[in-house]
Amino acid sequence: MTSIVVFGGTGYAGSAIVREALARGIAVTAVARDTSKLDAAEGLTLAQGDAFDASFVADVTKDADVVIVSLSAVQADGSELKDKFQHFVDAATAAGARLGIVGGAGSLLVAEGGPALVDTAEFPDEVKPEAKSHGKILEALRAGDYAGDVDWFYVSPAAAFGSWNPGERKGTYRTTDDLLLTDAEGNSDISGADYAIAVVDEVERPAHHRARFGVAY
C-alpha cells in the first residue's frame, strides 16, 4: 500500500489531499500543530508536531513513499518556508520518498516569456510576499540549491484557488507547465477537491519529475 505524509494536513489544500488519498486506499499520515480538526478514518494516522523541527520531520516520514508539503510560505512569525525547506528534502531523501509541494499560482507566467502573475498590476499586494516567497522555493529546487538528490514535484493551482473560492468537485482538470491556464472567459479556477485529484494522480502515476506543473479547468 502506498503511504504518504501530508504536512499541513488540516489546511485547505492539505485536508483535500488527505481526503482524496484516503478515498483511494492510500495510507495517510496527516501532520499539523493541532490535529483535532481531523476526524479519525481508516488508513489515517494523525501526527501532531512542529513541521520545522527537523528531527520530528525525519521521524514521521521515515516510512513514506511520498512526502507532501502544504504549508504557508510565510509563517505567522515572519519566518519563511524556503529557509527551512532543506530538512524536508533531507527527510524525503533519507526515506527514498518523492517530495511534493503544494505551490502557488503567482510564479506562473501569464504569457510566453512572462511576466509572472505575481508581477502583474492585478495581483493583490497583500498576498505578494507569500507568492514571491513560494516562488523562491521553486527557483531553489530547479537550481539545485537544496542539497540532496530528491525526486520532487511542485503543483501550482489556478489563480482563483483557496478557501474563499472552494468550488465543487468536477473530477476534471487540465495541466500546464509554466503558463497560467484560463478558460474562454479568462477565468483561472480549480476547486480544492479537483486540485487534490491532480496531486493524488501524481502520487499514483508519477509523470512530473523534478518539475512544476499547474492545474486548472
C-alpha positions in Angstrom: 0.0 0.0 0.0 1.2 3.5 -0.9 2.0 5.6 2.1 2.1 9.4 2.1 2.7 12.1 4.7 1.0 15.4 4.4 2.4 18.4 6.3 -0.3 20.9 6.7 -3.0 18.2 6.7 -5.6 20.4 8.3 -5.3 23.3 5.8 -7.4 23.9 2.8 -5.3 22.1 0.2 -3.8 19.7 2.7 -7.1 18.4 4.0 -8.4 18.0 0.5 -5.4 15.9 -0.4 -5.8 13.8 2.7 -9.5 13.1 1.9 -8.7 12.2 -1.8 -5.8 9.9 -0.8 -7.9 8.1 1.8 -10.7 7.6 -0.7 -8.3 5.8 -2.9 -7.0 3.4 -0.2 -3.7 5.3 0.3 -2.3 5.2 3.9 -2.0 8.9 5.0 -0.2 10.5 7.9 -1.6 14.0 8.4 0.7 16.3 10.2 -0.3 19.6 11.9 0.3 21.6 15.1 -3.3 20.7 16.1 -4.8 17.6 14.6 -8.0 17.8 16.5 -9.7 19.3 13.4 -9.4 15.9 11.6 -11.7 13.1 12.3 -10.5 9.5 12.7 -10.7 7.5 9.5 -9.5 4.1 8.2 -5.9 4.5 6.9 -5.4 7.8 8.6 -2.6 8.4 11.2 -2.5 11.8 13.0 0.9 13.3 13.8 0.8 16.4 15.9 4.0 18.4 16.0 6.2 21.1 14.5 6.9 20.8 10.8 10.0 22.9 11.3 11.5 20.5 13.8 13.9 18.5 11.6 14.0 15.5 14.0 10.2 15.3 14.1 10.0 15.6 10.3 12.6 12.8 9.8 10.8 10.5 12.2 7.3 11.0 10.8 8.4 10.5 7.2 10.8 7.5 7.6 8.3 5.0 6.1 6.7 7.3 3.5 6.6 6.8 -0.3 5.7 10.4 -0.9 6.1 13.5 1.4 3.8 16.4 0.6 4.4 19.8 2.0 1.3 22.0 2.1 2.4 24.9 4.2 2.3 28.7 4.0 5.5 30.2 2.5 5.5 33.0 5.1 4.7 31.9 8.7 2.9 33.9 11.3 6.3 34.8 13.0 7.6 36.2 9.7 9.9 33.3 9.0 9.9 31.8 5.5 9.4 28.2 4.4 12.2 28.5 1.9 14.8 29.0 4.6 13.6 25.9 6.4 12.9 23.6 3.5 16.2 21.7 3.5 15.0 19.3 6.2 12.0 18.3 4.1 14.4 17.5 1.3 16.7 15.6 3.7 13.8 13.6 5.2 12.4 12.6 1.8 15.9 11.7 0.6 16.5 9.5 3.6 13.2 7.8 3.2 13.7 7.3 -0.5 10.4 9.2 -1.0 9.2 11.6 -3.6 8.7 15.2 -2.4 5.5 17.0 -3.4 5.0 20.7 -2.8 1.6 22.5 -2.8 2.8 25.6 -4.6 1.4 28.9 -5.6 0.0 30.4 -8.8 2.0 33.6 -8.5 5.0 32.2 -10.3 3.0 31.0 -13.3 3.6 33.1 -16.5 0.6 35.0 -17.9 2.2 34.8 -21.4 5.2 33.1 -23.0 8.3 34.9 -21.7 6.4 36.5 -18.8 5.6 38.3 -16.8 4.7 36.1 -13.8 1.2 36.5 -12.4 2.7 38.0 -9.2 4.3 40.8 -11.2 1.1 41.9 -12.9 -0.8 45.0 -11.8 -3.9 42.9 -11.0 -2.2 40.7 -8.4 -3.2 41.7 -4.9 -0.5 43.5 -2.9 -1.4 41.8 0.3 -0.5 38.3 -0.9 2.6 39.2 -2.9 5.0 38.3 0.0 3.6 34.8 0.2 3.6 34.4 -3.6 7.1 35.6 -4.1 8.5 33.6 -1.2 6.8 30.4 -2.6 8.2 31.1 -6.0 11.7 31.2 -4.5 11.2 27.6 -3.3 10.6 26.6 -6.9 13.6 28.5 -8.1 15.8 26.9 -5.5 14.6 23.4 -6.3 15.2 24.0 -10.0 18.7 25.4 -9.4 19.6 22.5 -7.1 20.2 24.9 -4.2 18.9 22.3 -1.7 21.4 19.5 -1.1 20.2 16.0 -1.8 19.0 14.1 -4.8 15.2 14.0 -4.3 12.6 13.4 -6.9 10.3 16.5 -6.4 7.2 17.8 -8.0 5.7 21.3 -7.4 1.9 21.7 -8.1 0.7 25.2 -8.8 -3.1 25.8 -8.6 -5.2 28.1 -10.7 -5.2 31.8 -9.8 -8.5 31.7 -8.0 -7.7 28.9 -5.7 -8.4 29.0 -2.0 -10.8 28.5 0.9 -12.6 31.7 -0.2 -13.4 30.0 -3.6 -13.9 26.3 -2.8 -15.8 25.4 -5.9 -17.2 21.9 -6.5 -15.7 18.6 -7.4 -15.9 18.1 -11.2 -13.5 15.2 -11.5 -11.6 17.0 -14.3 -8.6 19.3 -14.7 -6.1 20.4 -17.3 -2.3 20.6 -16.7 0.3 23.2 -17.7 4.0 23.6 -17.3 4.7 27.3 -16.5 1.8 29.1 -18.3 -1.2 30.2 -16.3 -4.3 28.3 -17.6 -7.5 30.3 -18.2 -10.9 29.4 -19.6 -12.7 31.0 -22.6 -13.8 33.8 -20.3 -10.4 34.5 -18.9 -11.0 32.8 -15.6 -8.4 30.7 -13.9 -10.1 28.3 -11.4 -9.8 25.0 -9.7 -11.7 23.6 -6.7 -9.9 22.2 -3.7 -11.3 18.8 -4.5 -10.1 18.8 -8.1 -6.7 20.2 -7.2 -6.4 17.3 -4.7 -7.3 14.8 -7.5 -4.4 16.2 -9.6 -1.9 15.8 -6.7 -3.0 12.3 -5.8 -3.0 11.3 -9.5 0.7 12.4 -9.5 1.3 10.3 -6.4 -0.2 7.2 -8.0 1.0 7.7 -11.5 4.2 9.8 -11.4 4.5 12.0 -14.6 6.5 15.0 -13.4 10.0 14.5 -12.1 11.9 17.4 -10.6 9.4 19.7 -12.3 6.5 22.1 -11.7 3.1 21.6 -13.2 0.0 23.7 -12.9 -3.7 22.6 -12.7 -6.8 24.4 -13.6 -10.1 23.9 -15.5 
